[in-house]
């Protein structure tokens, strides 16, 4: 290495670069400033920035991350701007300078590994400023010239190297903080979705045999790592069953991340599931963690799994089998420490037969199926669910607590609930707002259209055992009068208000008074 000339760095330029580098908050800003200021100086052909990073094989080497200059060849882009360039650590002049931490000037440009373009660009010398931070090599800044000797930069070289090292370390820390913040915000959004869905169904409330069977299945599968497929109509509470499986599992301290597969645009499925790196597609302005990454150490709930496109199903199958995935546009393979719970209201067997769902994926998901029956098949749960939703809705809507009457519950049980538990809560919230603290009245059909009305029959004492007898009009009226008298006695002849006869029968007080007058019923004088 020869001695350098007496030319020196312009202090104003040096200070401007140092201030700019110190204020930069990202690696892109740092390198853009470095190569722009360096590459635009008249005595420099090009400026390059190299960083130590991992390659596809996970080995560390020098990566060219930024370059700018003036080429004399017709190649576009110029050879010195090839961002795919790599130099092994400790190999060649640049690799040796980085690892030694010593600034070097090279005037012999023959046989320099990774810099075979030097002759085409008539480069006669270059200077390497190693970038270190806290005793660790990070990379190098390199300036090339067509003059016989690179300019002397004296102590500025070490100053630049140290300042660049600190700026790079801070930018990386800042990026990590931003990524963590974004991931936490994303996880928080997912968890809020889960909370909203859980509130829509309350807890596992009810006393029916069907519900007890579901709870026993949850208790069986929750402690395992098996995939679970929850089947049932919309609104039955599949999300809540998934929540209970997670809550009773060994992963309960980890996140539960819900993905509504029916709401994701087809072209964004892979990014939504696995994340993406900046620049991987139009609109990918920054790195983004996917939902599998957000659910790391916990559970991911794939709601409406039957809506996943076939090309993404293949990648999901790989996650189930190999526990591995890559972000869109990234070569790095990540491990998925995630339990998968899926749910659907579709017939996946039929979808498999139609070629719309992968058979192998179906069997991987269907390790332990749980069927959540519709509310019309477990009407015994309606009273408990209704009371539970009255409590929840009173608190959430900040209204006066209403009265849930026996007549009201009977009306709720005499309905088919095509919208299932979700519809039940909506009906209760609407009635609660209208009640203003009074008795809840439900605007529902007396019987569902799917139910076939049958004539009322009673067993006559004079008839043979088991032989039913239809009622005449006179008998119907007599039984109506007897029932009205029974209700009045049960209410101690209280007509309206809480526990009054009108409330017990589910009619207006004026209607009740009209019927009493019709049948000549009056409160006994004591």
Protein Blocks (a to p, Z undefined) as FASTA:
>chain_A
ZZddfbdcdfklmmmmmmmmmmpcbfklmmmmmmmmmmmpmkbmbdcdddddddfkopac
dddfbdcdddfbfbdcdfklmckbccdehiajklmmmmnopacddfblghiehilmmmmn
opabdcdddddeehiafbdcddddfbfbdcdekjmlmmmmmmmmmmmmmmmmmmmmmmmm
mmmmmmmmmmmmmmmmmmmnopaedjbfklmmmmmmmmmmmmpmbdcddeddehilpmmm
mmmmmmmmmklmmccddddfklpcfklmmmmmnopaehkaghiabccddfklmmgoiacd
dehkllpcfklmmmmmmmmmnopacdehiabdcddddddddddfbdfklmmmnopacfkl
mmmmmmpacddddfklmmmlmmmmmmmmmmmmmmmnopacddddfklmmmmmmcgklnlm
mlmmmmmmmmmmmnnopacdddddfbdfkbccdddddddfkbcehiacdddfklmmmmmm
mmmmmmmmmnoopabdehiaklmnopafklmmmmmmmnopacddZZ
